[in-house]
Every structure is written in structure tokens, then in C-alpha cells.
């Protein structure tokens, strides 16, 4: 938030209106800056791939990188993932044979014939 927007202080020399109008405008500006901070936080989590704690701490999780061109966070898939896929398929088949409901997201991410719904 810019210094002129903070509480207190006199209006700038260029302000020609009453000081109470200046205070009202500063209050509205502070509300805007608060809403903008919320928007930026949500956008970075929803569109850029940040985890909330990364934004709060100011430090990415280990192995995460920010693409210079898009500002999006890229994370490497765990190296053990391909080794676990056959076991995951076997477990899903067993659960299916027991007639236990399985989340469609989990099924889509394990079955090789479909594109994953949640692609990291």
C-alpha cells in the first residue's frame, strides 16, 4: 500500500478539497488495496499453482520453480510415480471387485487409457 494511502497525515499540497473528503477517498483506497491483496492471493493459488503457505512464507516448496514467461509454478512429478502405477491399478481393480465406490478422479489418474483430470 502506498504511503499516501495510510491512515493519518495531511492531504497533499495538490488536494484542493476539504480534508474530510480526502480521508474518505483514502478509506476507499485502503478498501481497494485490501481487496486487491485478496484477489492477488487467490489468483496465485488458483491460476499460478502456488500453495497458500508458499505465499505466506515467501518460499517455494523444495523442487518447485517459477516459469519466467508465465509466472506459474512448475513442480516435478515424483520419480517413484511410474513404479507405483501398476500397484495402484491392482488395488483399484480389487476395490472395484468389492463394489466399493471409488472417486472418478482417482480412477482417471490411474487408468492409462485416459488423460488425468488433475494434471500437475
N, CA, C and O atoms as a GROMACS GRO file, in nm:
protein
  480
    1UNK      N    1   0.085  -0.117   0.000
    1UNK     CA    2   0.000   0.000   0.000
    1UNK      C    3   0.090   0.124   0.000
    1UNK      O    4   0.185   0.132   0.078
    2UNK      N    5   0.060   0.218  -0.086
    2UNK     CA    6   0.144   0.338  -0.093
    2UNK      C    7   0.133   0.421   0.036
    2UNK      O    8   0.030   0.417   0.103
    3UNK      N    9   0.237   0.497   0.069
    3UNK     CA   10   0.238   0.574   0.194
    3UNK      C   11   0.123   0.676   0.203
    3UNK      O   12   0.070   0.699   0.312
    4UNK      N   13   0.084   0.736   0.093
    4UNK     CA   14  -0.021   0.837   0.097
    4UNK      C   15  -0.157   0.778   0.132
    4UNK      O   16  -0.250   0.851   0.168
    5UNK      N   17  -0.169   0.645   0.122
    5UNK     CA   18  -0.296   0.578   0.146
    5UNK      C   19  -0.315   0.541   0.293
    5UNK      O   20  -0.426   0.509   0.335
    6UNK      N   21  -0.209   0.544   0.370
    6UNK     CA   22  -0.216   0.504   0.511
    6UNK      C   23  -0.294   0.605   0.594
    6UNK      O   24  -0.311   0.720   0.555
    7UNK      N   25  -0.342   0.558   0.709
    7UNK     CA   26  -0.420   0.646   0.798
    7UNK      C   27  -0.333   0.758   0.853
    7UNK      O   28  -0.212   0.742   0.870
    8UNK      N   29  -0.399   0.870   0.880
    8UNK     CA   30  -0.329   0.986   0.936
    8UNK      C   31  -0.260   1.068   0.830
    8UNK      O   32  -0.263   1.034   0.712
    9UNK      N   33  -0.200   1.174   0.871
    9UNK     CA   34  -0.129   1.261   0.779
    9UNK      C   35  -0.221   1.361   0.713
    9UNK      O   36  -0.343   1.343   0.707
   10UNK      N   37  -0.162   1.465   0.664
   10UNK     CA   38  -0.234   1.573   0.597
   10UNK      C   39  -0.253   1.542   0.450
   10UNK      O   40  -0.175   1.466   0.392
   11UNK      N   41  -0.356   1.600   0.388
   11UNK     CA   42  -0.370   1.585   0.243
   11UNK      C   43  -0.250   1.647   0.172
   11UNK      O   44  -0.186   1.737   0.227
   12UNK      N   45  -0.219   1.602   0.052
   12UNK     CA   46  -0.106   1.660  -0.020
   12UNK      C   47  -0.138   1.805  -0.060
   12UNK      O   48  -0.253   1.848  -0.062
   13UNK      N   49  -0.034   1.877  -0.091
   13UNK     CA   50  -0.050   2.018  -0.129
   13UNK      C   51  -0.139   2.035  -0.251
   13UNK      O   52  -0.203   2.139  -0.267
   14UNK      N   53  -0.144   1.934  -0.336
   14UNK     CA   54  -0.222   1.944  -0.459
   14UNK      C   55  -0.371   1.920  -0.436
   14UNK      O   56  -0.451   1.944  -0.527
   15UNK      N   57  -0.411   1.872  -0.317
   15UNK     CA   58  -0.552   1.847  -0.288
   15UNK      C   59  -0.621   1.980  -0.260
   15UNK      O   60  -0.579   2.056  -0.173
   16UNK      N   61  -0.727   2.006  -0.335
   16UNK     CA   62  -0.796   2.135  -0.322
   16UNK      C   63  -0.927   2.126  -0.244
   16UNK      O   64  -0.986   2.229  -0.211
   17UNK      N   65  -0.973   2.004  -0.215
   17UNK     CA   66  -1.099   1.986  -0.144
   17UNK      C   67  -1.079   1.982   0.007
   17UNK      O   68  -0.967   1.994   0.056
   18UNK      N   69  -1.190   1.965   0.080
   18UNK     CA   70  -1.181   1.955   0.227
   18UNK      C   71  -1.106   1.829   0.271
   18UNK      O   72  -1.104   1.729   0.200
   19UNK      N   73  -1.044   1.836   0.389
   19UNK     CA   74  -0.964   1.723   0.437
   19UNK      C   75  -1.050   1.601   0.467
   19UNK      O   76  -1.002   1.488   0.454
   20UNK      N   77  -1.177   1.619   0.508
   20UNK     CA   78  -1.262   1.502   0.534
   20UNK      C   79  -1.293   1.425   0.405
   20UNK      O   80  -1.309   1.303   0.408
   21UNK      N   81  -1.301   1.495   0.293
   21UNK     CA   82  -1.319   1.426   0.164
   21UNK      C   83  -1.194   1.346   0.130
   21UNK      O   84  -1.203   1.235   0.077
   22UNK      N   85  -1.077   1.402   0.159
   22UNK     CA   86  -0.951   1.331   0.135
   22UNK      C   87  -0.946   1.204   0.220
   22UNK      O   88  -0.904   1.099   0.172
   23UNK      N   89  -0.988   1.212   0.344
   23UNK     CA   90  -0.989   1.096   0.434
   23UNK      C   91  -1.085   0.989   0.381
   23UNK      O   92  -1.055   0.870   0.386
   24UNK      N   93  -1.201   1.033   0.330
   24UNK     CA   94  -1.296   0.938   0.273
   24UNK      C   95  -1.232   0.866   0.153
   24UNK      O   96  -1.241   0.743   0.142
   25UNK      N   97  -1.168   0.940   0.066
   25UNK     CA   98  -1.104   0.880  -0.051
   25UNK      C   99  -0.993   0.783  -0.009
   25UNK      O  100  -0.977   0.678  -0.070
   26UNK      N  101  -0.917   0.819   0.094
   26UNK     CA  102  -0.812   0.729   0.142
   26UNK      C  103  -0.872   0.600   0.199
   26UNK      O  104  -0.818   0.492   0.178
   27UNK      N  105  -0.985   0.612   0.271
   27UNK     CA  106  -1.050   0.491   0.324
   27UNK      C  107  -1.093   0.400   0.210
   27UNK      O  108  -1.074   0.278   0.216
   28UNK      N  109  -1.150   0.459   0.105
   28UNK     CA  110  -1.191   0.380  -0.011
   28UNK      C  111  -1.069   0.317  -0.080
   28UNK      O  112  -1.075   0.202  -0.124
   29UNK      N  113  -0.962   0.391  -0.087
   29UNK     CA  114  -0.840   0.338  -0.148
   29UNK      C  115  -0.785   0.221  -0.065
   29UNK      O  116  -0.737   0.123  -0.122
   30UNK      N  117  -0.792   0.232   0.068
   30UNK     CA  118  -0.746   0.121   0.154
   30UNK      C  119  -0.833  -0.003   0.132
   30UNK      O  120  -0.781  -0.115   0.130
   31UNK      N  121  -0.964   0.016   0.117
   31UNK     CA  122  -1.053  -0.097   0.088
   31UNK      C  123  -1.014  -0.162  -0.045
   31UNK      O  124  -1.013  -0.285  -0.056
   32UNK      N  125  -0.982  -0.080  -0.144
   32UNK     CA  126  -0.939  -0.132  -0.274
   32UNK      C  127  -0.811  -0.214  -0.258
   32UNK      O  128  -0.801  -0.324  -0.312
   33UNK      N  129  -0.712  -0.160  -0.186
   33UNK     CA  130  -0.585  -0.230  -0.170
   33UNK      C  131  -0.605  -0.362  -0.096
   33UNK      O  132  -0.538  -0.460  -0.126
   34UNK      N  133  -0.695  -0.364   0.001
   34UNK     CA  134  -0.724  -0.488   0.073
   34UNK      C  135  -0.787  -0.591  -0.021
   34UNK      O  136  -0.748  -0.708  -0.021
   35UNK      N  137  -0.885  -0.546  -0.100
   35UNK     CA  138  -0.949  -0.637  -0.197
   35UNK      C  139  -0.849  -0.685  -0.301
   35UNK      O  140  -0.852  -0.801  -0.342
   36UNK      N  141  -0.761  -0.597  -0.344
   36UNK     CA  142  -0.661  -0.635  -0.444
   36UNK      C  143  -0.564  -0.739  -0.388
   36UNK      O  144  -0.526  -0.833  -0.458
   37UNK      N  145  -0.525  -0.723  -0.262
   37UNK     CA  146  -0.436  -0.821  -0.200
   37UNK      C  147  -0.505  -0.958  -0.193
   37UNK      O  148  -0.441  -1.060  -0.218
   38UNK      N  149  -0.634  -0.959  -0.160
   38UNK     CA  150  -0.709  -1.085  -0.158
   38UNK      C  151  -0.716  -1.145  -0.298
   38UNK      O  152  -0.697  -1.265  -0.316
   39UNK      N  153  -0.744  -1.062  -0.396
   39UNK     CA  154  -0.753  -1.108  -0.535
   39UNK      C  155  -0.620  -1.168  -0.580
   39UNK      O  156  -0.616  -1.277  -0.639
   40UNK      N  157  -0.511  -1.098  -0.554
   40UNK     CA  158  -0.378  -1.146  -0.595
   40UNK      C  159  -0.346  -1.280  -0.531
   40UNK      O  160  -0.290  -1.368  -0.596
   41UNK      N  161  -0.382  -1.296  -0.402
   41UNK     CA  162  -0.357  -1.420  -0.331
   41UNK      C  163  -0.434  -1.535  -0.396
   41UNK      O  164  -0.378  -1.640  -0.425
   42UNK      N  165  -0.564  -1.512  -0.419
   42UNK     CA  166  -0.648  -1.616  -0.479
   42UNK      C  167  -0.602  -1.649  -0.620
   42UNK      O  168  -0.599  -1.766  -0.659
   43UNK      N  169  -0.566  -1.547  -0.698
   43UNK     CA  170  -0.520  -1.571  -0.835
   43UNK      C  171  -0.394  -1.656  -0.837
   43UNK      O  172  -0.380  -1.746  -0.920
   44UNK      N  173  -0.302  -1.628  -0.746
   44UNK     CA  174  -0.177  -1.704  -0.744
   44UNK      C  175  -0.200  -1.850  -0.705
   44UNK      O  176  -0.131  -1.939  -0.754
   45UNK      N  177  -0.297  -1.874  -0.617
   45UNK     CA  178  -0.328  -2.012  -0.580
   45UNK      C  179  -0.404  -2.081  -0.694
   45UNK      O  180  -0.370  -2.193  -0.731
   46UNK      N  181  -0.506  -2.014  -0.748
   46UNK     CA  182  -0.593  -2.076  -0.848
   46UNK      C  183  -0.530  -2.086  -0.987
   46UNK      O  184  -0.542  -2.189  -1.052
   47UNK      N  185  -0.463  -1.981  -1.032
   47UNK     CA  186  -0.414  -1.978  -1.170
   47UNK      C  187  -0.264  -2.002  -1.184
   47UNK      O  188  -0.219  -2.048  -1.289
   48UNK      N  189  -0.189  -1.971  -1.083
   48UNK     CA  190  -0.043  -1.979  -1.096
   48UNK      C  191   0.017  -2.103  -1.030
   48UNK      O  192   0.135  -2.131  -1.050
   49UNK      N  193  -0.062  -2.177  -0.953
   49UNK     CA  194  -0.013  -2.303  -0.897
   49UNK      C  195   0.063  -2.294  -0.766
   49UNK      O  196   0.132  -2.388  -0.728
   50UNK      N  197   0.052  -2.181  -0.696
   50UNK     CA  198   0.117  -2.168  -0.566
   50UNK      C  199   0.035  -2.241  -0.459
   50UNK      O  200  -0.087  -2.252  -0.471
   51UNK      N  201   0.104  -2.289  -0.356
   51UNK     CA  202   0.036  -2.335  -0.236
   51UNK      C  203   0.026  -2.214  -0.143
   51UNK      O  204   0.116  -2.130  -0.141
   52UNK      N  205  -0.085  -2.204  -0.067
   52UNK     CA  206  -0.101  -2.086   0.021
   52UNK      C  207   0.017  -2.061   0.114
   52UNK      O  208   0.058  -1.947   0.133
   53UNK      N  209   0.073  -2.168   0.171
   53UNK     CA  210   0.185  -2.147   0.264
   53UNK      C  211   0.309  -2.093   0.194
   53UNK      O  212   0.392  -2.028   0.257
   54UNK      N  213   0.323  -2.120   0.064
   54UNK     CA  214   0.436  -2.064  -0.011
   54UNK      C  215   0.422  -1.912  -0.022
   54UNK      O  216   0.521  -1.840  -0.014
   55UNK      N  217   0.299  -1.865  -0.039
   55UNK     CA  218   0.277  -1.720  -0.049
   55UNK      C  219   0.296  -1.653   0.086
   55UNK      O  220   0.350  -1.543   0.095
   56UNK      N  221   0.251  -1.720   0.191
   56UNK     CA  222   0.264  -1.662   0.326
   56UNK      C  223   0.411  -1.657   0.368
   56UNK      O  224   0.459  -1.556   0.418
   57UNK      N  225   0.483  -1.769   0.346
   57UNK     CA  226   0.624  -1.777   0.387
   57UNK      C  227   0.718  -1.707   0.289
   57UNK      O  228   0.828  -1.668   0.326
   58UNK      N  229   0.673  -1.691   0.165
   58UNK     CA  230   0.760  -1.631   0.064
   58UNK      C  231   0.865  -1.725   0.010
   58UNK      O  232   0.964  -1.681  -0.048
   59UNK      N  233   0.844  -1.857   0.030
   59UNK     CA  234   0.942  -1.955  -0.015
   59UNK      C  235   0.869  -2.074  -0.077
   59UNK      O  236   0.777  -2.129  -0.018
   60UNK      N  237   0.911  -2.112  -0.196
   60UNK     CA  238   0.850  -2.226  -0.264
   60UNK      C  239   0.892  -2.356  -0.197
   60UNK      O  240   0.997  -2.364  -0.133
   61UNK      N  241   0.808  -2.458  -0.213
   61UNK     CA  242   0.845  -2.590  -0.164
   61UNK      C  243   0.965  -2.640  -0.243
   61UNK      O  244   0.991  -2.594  -0.354
   62UNK      N  245   1.037  -2.733  -0.186
   62UNK     CA  246   1.157  -2.786  -0.249
   62UNK      C  247   1.124  -2.845  -0.385
   62UNK      O  248   1.030  -2.922  -0.400
   63UNK      N  249   1.204  -2.809  -0.484
   63UNK     CA  250   1.187  -2.861  -0.619
   63UNK      C  251   1.094  -2.780  -0.707
   63UNK      O  252   1.086  -2.806  -0.827
   64UNK      N  253   1.022  -2.683  -0.651
   64UNK     CA  254   0.931  -2.602  -0.731
   64UNK      C  255   1.007  -2.487  -0.796
   64UNK      O  256   1.099  -2.430  -0.737
   65UNK      N  257   0.967  -2.453  -0.918
   65UNK     CA  258   1.029  -2.344  -0.992
   65UNK      C  259   0.920  -2.255  -1.051
   65UNK      O  260   0.810  -2.303  -1.081
   66UNK      N  261   0.949  -2.128  -1.066
   66UNK     CA  262   0.856  -2.035  -1.130
   66UNK      C  263   0.902  -2.011  -1.272
   66UNK      O  264   1.018  -1.975  -1.296
   67UNK      N  265   0.812  -2.031  -1.367
   67UNK     CA  266   0.844  -2.005  -1.508
   67UNK      C  267   0.849  -1.854  -1.529
   67UNK      O  268   0.756  -1.782  -1.494
   68UNK      N  269   0.958  -1.807  -1.587
   68UNK     CA  270   0.977  -1.663  -1.608
   68UNK      C  271   0.873  -1.606  -1.703
   68UNK      O  272   0.829  -1.492  -1.686
   69UNK      N  273   0.832  -1.682  -1.802
   69UNK     CA  274   0.740  -1.630  -1.903
   69UNK      C  275   0.597  -1.618  -1.852
   69UNK      O  276   0.528  -1.522  -1.885
   70UNK      N  277   0.551  -1.713  -1.771
   70UNK     CA  278   0.411  -1.714  -1.728
   70UNK      C  279   0.390  -1.682  -1.581
   70UNK      O  280   0.280  -1.645  -1.540
   71UNK      N  281   0.495  -1.695  -1.502
   71UNK     CA  282   0.482  -1.673  -1.358
   71UNK      C  283   0.418  -1.791  -1.287
   71UNK      O  284   0.387  -1.782  -1.168
   72UNK      N  285   0.397  -1.902  -1.359
   72UNK     CA  286   0.335  -2.020  -1.299
   72UNK      C  287   0.440  -2.106  -1.231
   72UNK      O  288   0.556  -2.112  -1.271
   73UNK      N  289   0.395  -2.174  -1.125
   73UNK     CA  290   0.483  -2.265  -1.052
   73UNK      C  291   0.481  -2.400  -1.121
   73UNK      O  292   0.374  -2.453  -1.152
   74UNK      N  293   0.599  -2.455  -1.144
   74UNK     CA  294   0.611  -2.589  -1.202
   74UNK      C  295   0.676  -2.679  -1.098
   74UNK      O  296   0.774  -2.644  -1.034
   75UNK      N  297   0.617  -2.796  -1.085
   75UNK     CA  298   0.668  -2.894  -0.988
   75UNK      C  299   0.697  -3.023  -1.061
   75UNK      O  300   0.620  -3.065  -1.148
   76UNK      N  301   0.807  -3.085  -1.028
   76UNK     CA  302   0.841  -3.213  -1.090
   76UNK      C  303   0.756  -3.322  -1.028
   76UNK      O  304   0.728  -3.321  -0.908
   77UNK      N  305   0.714  -3.415  -1.110
   77UNK     CA  306   0.641  -3.531  -1.060
   77UNK      C  307   0.738  -3.619  -0.983
   77UNK      O  308   0.855  -3.629  -1.020
   78UNK      N  309   0.693  -3.683  -0.878
   78UNK     CA  310   0.782  -3.772  -0.804
   78UNK      C  311   0.838  -3.882  -0.894
   78UNK      O  312   0.766  -3.936  -0.979
   79UNK      N  313   0.963  -3.915  -0.877
   79UNK     CA  314   1.029  -4.015  -0.961
   79UNK      C  315   0.970  -4.154  -0.941
   79UNK      O  316   0.977  -4.237  -1.031
   80UNK      N  317   0.912  -4.180  -0.825
   80UNK     CA  318   0.859  -4.314  -0.796
   80UNK      C  319   0.721  -4.336  -0.856
   80UNK      O  320   0.670  -4.448  -0.852
   81UNK      N  321   0.660  -4.233  -0.910
   81UNK     CA  322   0.523  -4.244  -0.960
   81UNK      C  323   0.505  -4.354  -1.064
   81UNK      O  324   0.413  -4.434  -1.049
   82UNK      N  325   0.588  -4.365  -1.169
   82UNK     CA  326   0.567  -4.473  -1.267
   82UNK      C  327   0.576  -4.612  -1.204
   82UNK      O  328   0.507  -4.704  -1.248
   83UNK      N  329   0.659  -4.629  -1.104
   83UNK     CA  330   0.672  -4.758  -1.038
   83UNK      C  331   0.547  -4.795  -0.959
   83UNK      O  332   0.517  -4.913  -0.941
   84UNK      N  333   0.474  -4.695  -0.912
   84UNK     CA  334   0.356  -4.721  -0.830
   84UNK      C  335   0.230  -4.745  -0.913
   84UNK      O  336   0.132  -4.799  -0.861
   85UNK      N  337   0.230  -4.706  -1.039
   85UNK     CA  338   0.109  -4.717  -1.120
   85UNK      C  339   0.055  -4.860  -1.131
   85UNK      O  340  -0.065  -4.879  -1.114
   86UNK      N  341   0.138  -4.961  -1.158
   86UNK     CA  342   0.083  -5.097  -1.166
   86UNK      C  343   0.020  -5.141  -1.034
   86UNK      O  344  -0.084  -5.206  -1.032
   87UNK      N  345   0.084  -5.105  -0.923
   87UNK     CA  346   0.029  -5.141  -0.792
   87UNK      C  347  -0.103  -5.068  -0.768
   87UNK      O  348  -0.198  -5.126  -0.715
   88UNK      N  349  -0.109  -4.943  -0.808
   88UNK     CA  350  -0.232  -4.866  -0.790
   88UNK      C  351  -0.345  -4.926  -0.873
   88UNK      O  352  -0.458  -4.935  -0.826
   89UNK      N  353  -0.315  -4.969  -0.997
   89UNK     CA  354  -0.416  -5.033  -1.081
   89UNK      C  355  -0.468  -5.160  -1.015
   89UNK      O  356  -0.588  -5.186  -1.013
   90UNK      N  357  -0.377  -5.240  -0.961
   90UNK     CA  358  -0.416  -5.365  -0.895
   90UNK      C  359  -0.507  -5.336  -0.776
   90UNK      O  360  -0.608  -5.405  -0.756
   91UNK      N  361  -0.472  -5.237  -0.698
   91UNK     CA  362  -0.554  -5.201  -0.582
   91UNK      C  363  -0.692  -5.152  -0.627
   91UNK      O  364  -0.793  -5.187  -0.567
   92UNK      N  365  -0.695  -5.070  -0.732
   92UNK     CA  366  -0.824  -5.022  -0.783
   92UNK      C  367  -0.911  -5.137  -0.834
   92UNK      O  368  -1.032  -5.140  -0.810
   93UNK      N  369  -0.850  -5.230  -0.902
   93UNK     CA  370  -0.926  -5.345  -0.951
   93UNK      C  371  -0.982  -5.426  -0.834
   93UNK      O  372  -1.096  -5.472  -0.840
   94UNK      N  373  -0.904  -5.442  -0.729
   94UNK     CA  374  -0.951  -5.514  -0.611
   94UNK      C  375  -1.067  -5.439  -0.546
   94UNK      O  376  -1.168  -5.500  -0.510
   95UNK      N  377  -1.052  -5.308  -0.530
   95UNK     CA  378  -1.159  -5.229  -0.469
   95UNK      C  379  -1.286  -5.237  -0.554
   95UNK      O  380  -1.396  -5.249  -0.502
   96UNK      N  381  -1.268  -5.231  -0.686
   96UNK     CA  382  -1.383  -5.243  -0.776
   96UNK      C  383  -1.453  -5.377  -0.763
   96UNK      O  384  -1.575  -5.385  -0.771
   97UNK      N  385  -1.375  -5.483  -0.743
   97UNK     CA  386  -1.435  -5.616  -0.730
   97UNK      C  387  -1.513  -5.629  -0.599
   97UNK      O  388  -1.600  -5.715  -0.587
   98UNK      N  389  -1.482  -5.545  -0.502
   98UNK     CA  390  -1.553  -5.546  -0.374
   98UNK      C  391  -1.676  -5.455  -0.375
   98UNK      O  392  -1.747  -5.444  -0.276
   99UNK      N  393  -1.700  -5.392  -0.490
   99UNK     CA  394  -1.814  -5.300  -0.510
   99UNK      C  395  -1.810  -5.180  -0.416
   99UNK      O  396  -1.912  -5.135  -0.364
  100UNK      N  397  -1.690  -5.130  -0.394
  100UNK     CA  398  -1.671  -5.010  -0.313
  100UNK      C  399  -1.662  -4.892  -0.408
  100UNK      O  400  -1.586  -4.898  -0.505
  101UNK      N  401  -1.738  -4.782  -0.385
  101UNK     CA  402  -1.730  -4.668  -0.476
  101UNK      C  403  -1.592  -4.602  -0.470
  101UNK      O  404  -1.535  -4.582  -0.363
  102UNK      N  405  -1.541  -4.568  -0.588
  102UNK     CA  406  -1.410  -4.504  -0.600
  102UNK      C  407  -1.428  -4.370  -0.670
  102UNK      O  408  -1.505  -4.360  -0.766
  103UNK      N  409  -1.359  -4.271  -0.622
  103UNK     CA  410  -1.367  -4.138  -0.683
  103UNK      C  411  -1.328  -4.145  -0.830
  103UNK      O  412  -1.226  -4.206  -0.863
  104UNK      N  413  -1.407  -4.082  -0.920
  104UNK     CA  414  -1.370  -4.082  -1.063
  104UNK      C  415  -1.237  -4.014  -1.090
  104UNK      O  416  -1.170  -4.046  -1.188
  105UNK      N  417  -1.198  -3.920  -1.005
  105UNK     CA  418  -1.070  -3.852  -1.023
  105UNK      C  419  -0.956  -3.951  -1.001
  105UNK      O  420  -0.858  -3.952  -1.076
  106UNK      N  421  -0.968  -4.033  -0.898
  106UNK     CA  422  -0.864  -4.132  -0.871
  106UNK      C  423  -0.856  -4.231  -0.987
  106UNK      O  424  -0.746  -4.262  -1.035
  107UNK      N  425  -0.970  -4.279  -1.032
  107UNK     CA  426  -0.972  -4.376  -1.142
  107UNK      C  427  -0.909  -4.316  -1.267
  107UNK      O  428  -0.828  -4.382  -1.333
  108UNK      N  429  -0.944  -4.192  -1.299
  108UNK     CA  430  -0.892  -4.128  -1.420
  108UNK      C  431  -0.742  -4.107  -1.412
  108UNK      O  432  -0.674  -4.112  -1.515
  109UNK      N  433  -0.689  -4.085  -1.293
  109UNK     CA  434  -0.546  -4.061  -1.279
  109UNK      C  435  -0.465  -4.190  -1.277
  109UNK      O  436  -0.343  -4.185  -1.292
  110UNK      N  437  -0.530  -4.304  -1.260
  110UNK     CA  438  -0.457  -4.431  -1.254
  110UNK      C  439  -0.471  -4.509  -1.384
  110UNK      O  440  -0.376  -4.576  -1.426
  111UNK      N  441  -0.587  -4.503  -1.447
  111UNK     CA  442  -0.606  -4.578  -1.572
  111UNK      C  443  -0.524  -4.516  -1.683
  111UNK      O  444  -0.535  -4.396  -1.707
  112UNK      N  445  -0.441  -4.593  -1.752
  112UNK     CA  446  -0.352  -4.537  -1.853
  112UNK      C  447  -0.423  -4.490  -1.979
  112UNK      O  448  -0.368  -4.409  -2.054
  113UNK      N  449  -0.544  -4.538  -2.004
  113UNK     CA  450  -0.612  -4.504  -2.128
  113UNK      C  451  -0.674  -4.364  -2.126
  113UNK      O  452  -0.711  -4.312  -2.231
  114UNK      N  453  -0.685  -4.304  -2.010
  114UNK     CA  454  -0.747  -4.171  -2.000
  114UNK      C  455  -0.645  -4.066  -1.959
  114UNK      O  456  -0.548  -4.095  -1.889
  115UNK      N  457  -0.669  -3.944  -2.004
  115UNK     CA  458  -0.584  -3.834  -1.962
  115UNK      C  459  -0.620  -3.797  -1.818
  115UNK      O  460  -0.738  -3.792  -1.785
  116UNK      N  461  -0.522  -3.772  -1.732
  116UNK     CA  462  -0.552  -3.738  -1.594
  116UNK      C  463  -0.637  -3.613  -1.582
  116UNK      O  464  -0.621  -3.518  -1.659
  117UNK      N  465  -0.729  -3.615  -1.487
  117UNK     CA  466  -0.814  -3.498  -1.460
  117UNK      C  467  -0.730  -3.392  -1.389
  117UNK      O  468  -0.737  -3.274  -1.423
  118UNK      N  469  -0.652  -3.433  -1.292
  118UNK     CA  470  -0.568  -3.341  -1.216
  118UNK      C  471  -0.425  -3.356  -1.265
  118UNK      O  472  -0.350  -3.436  -1.210
  119UNK      N  473  -0.388  -3.283  -1.365
  119UNK     CA  474  -0.254  -3.295  -1.424
  119UNK      C  475  -0.162  -3.196  -1.355
  119UNK      O  476  -0.182  -3.075  -1.370
  120UNK      N  477  -0.060  -3.241  -1.280
  120UNK     CA  478   0.028  -3.147  -1.208
  120UNK      C  479   0.113  -3.064  -1.299
  120UNK      O  480   0.191  -2.981  -1.252
   0.00000   0.00000   0.00000
